């Protein structure tokens, strides 16, 4: 009992310092406000978990890249994608070169493609993300980076199915998509967006019938 009493003040100081440190980290995180035609969304970004991805996204935010664009791909129980086209379906030119995939680094820092996270869209090339992004509306575990066992061919799991493939092909299939932030306000707006009716128009297979417009995106802090 005497030992517990002796160390109690030190333990209290330790946990107080830890709490202050965590609060300071949270206060220093970038916050982005996205005003849409269906309501406002606030994003908290995590530069310590996906540094290059956050820096790239903020460059586009500050340049006004996302103003007057639309959610052009909406799939209920999967994700809502935006950042590349205006409401006339004209693609917006991008300024920055593609960024290196950080899905593995994010996963190592416990950031996954869970409900409410924002991630970068890309082509089949893992290092091709530029401006387009998506918000997960489901826990999309299959979009996270997967560590492969040794061997060639190699087995991996995708959406509950075990797949065997040549190692080169498996590396592409399991590279993952980089989450870099989370919706901290306006998830109800995201829920409304994911439920809008969609149609097919040319290459757009899940285009909202009534455009969901991103009016502006700005850095709050």
N, C-alpha and C positions, 0 to 999 in steps of 0.2 A: 504493500500500500504506500509506503514512504517513497519507493521508486516511482510509482505512478504519479504521486503528488509532485515529485521533484521534476519529472519530465512533462507534466501536463502543460505548463506555460509554453515550453518549447514547441510542443505539438500544436497548440493553439496558434502560435505565431506562424508555424510552417503552413498550416491550412489556410490561414488568412492571407499569407503571401501568395500561395498558389491561386486562391480565388481572385485576388487582385490582378495577378499575371494573366489569368484566363480572360478576365473582363477587359483588360487592356488590349489583348490580342483581338478580341471581338470588336472592340471599338475602333481598331485600326484597319479592319477589313473594308475593302471597297464596297460601296452600295450603289446599285444602279436602278433607276426608275424607268419602267417601260409603260408608256401610256398607250393603250389600245382602244379600239372602237367598242370593246366589250368591258372595259374597266382597266384599272392600273395594277401593275405587277412590280414588286420590288425584289431585286436579286441581291444576295450576298455572295461575293466572290472570294475564292481561296487561293491567293497567289503563292502561298507556301506549299500547296498541294499540286498545283498545275501552273507554274510560273510563266512559261512561254505562252500558254493558252490564254491566261488572264490578260497578259500584256497585249497580245494580239487583239482580243475582244475589246479591250479598252481603247485601243487605237481607232478601231472602227466606230465605237461609241462617240468618241471625241470628234471624229470626222463627220458625224451625222449620217453614216452609212445606212443605218437602220430606219431613219425617219421616212415615213410614207411607204414602207414596205408591207408585205402581207404574210400571214401564215398560209403557206402554199401547199402544205402537206399535213393533213390532220387525220390521225388514226386513233380512234377510241381504244382505250386499254393498251396503248403502246406509247405514242409520243406526238407532239405537235411541233412542226418544223417551220422555220422562218429565216429571214435575213438575206434573201437572195433576189427577190422579185418585187416589182411594184404592182399595183392593182390592175395594170394593163398586161401583166405577165411578162413585162420586159425585164430582162436580167440586169441587175446593177453591176457595173464594173467594179472589180476589187483592186485595192491599192497595194496590199502587202503580199509578199510571197507566201507559199504554203508553209505551215509550221510543222515541226517534228511532233509526232504522236507522244503524248504524255500519259496514256491510259495506264501503263504499268506503274509509273511513279505515283499517280493518283491513287491507285489501288493499294499500293504500299503504305499510303498515308490515310487509308480507311475512307476513301472517297469513291463511291460506286454509283452506278446508274440506277439509283433508287427513285421512287416517286418524288417529284418536286425538284430534282436536280436538273441543271442546265448543262448540256454537253455540246461538243462540236460535231457537226455533220461533216462527212467526207465521202470520197469515192472509194473504190476498192483498194486504192493505194493508201496504206495507213498514214502516210505523211503528206496528205493532200488537203487537210482542213484549211479553210481560208476565212470566209465571213459567215457562212450559214451555221445555224445552231438549232438545237431542239430541246424541248423540255419534256422530261420523262413523266408520263402519267400512269406508269406501272413500275414495279420493281423489275427492271429489265436486266437480269443477271447475265444473260447471254451477250450483252453489249460490253461487259467488263473484260479486261485483259485476262487471259488464261495462261498459266504456266504449263508448258508441255513436258511430258516425260521424255526420257531419252528414246532414241530409236528412229527408224525410217523404214516403212511408214509408221505413223503414230496415231494413237487413239485420243480423242477429246470429246467433250460433251457439249452439245448445243441444244438448248431448249428441251432438256431431258433425254435427248437422243444421243447415243454413243456413235461416233463417226470415226472411221478409219480413213486416213488420207496420206499422200506423200508429205513429208515434213515441210517442204517449201509451201505447199498449199495450206497445210494446217497452220503455219505461222501467220499467214494472211488472214485466215478465218478466225483466229483467236487473238489477233492484235488488240481488238477492243476499240472503244470510243471514249474520248477524254471528257469526263465530267469536270467542271471547274467552278461551280457555284450552286446555289440553291434558292428557290423561291421562299422568301421569309414573310411576304405579305402578298395577298392576291391569289392564293391558290384556288380560291373559289372562282376567280376569273379564268384560270387555266382549265378548271373543271367545265366551265361553260364553253370554252373554246373547243375542248376535245369532243364535245357532244354535238357540234354543229353538223347539219347535213352536208354531204360532199358529193362531187361529181367527177367525171373524167373529162378532161379537155386536152387533147393532144398527148403530150408526154406527162401531163399532170394527172395522176390517177386518184388522188385524194384531196382535191381542191374544194375548199368551202364554196357552196353555192352562193352565199352572201359573203363578200370579202370581209375577212377579219383583218383590220388595218392596224399596223403599228404606227401611231401618229408621231411619236418621238421616243428617243431613248437618251437619257442623260445620266452623268455621274453625279450622285448625290454627295458623296464624300470619298 
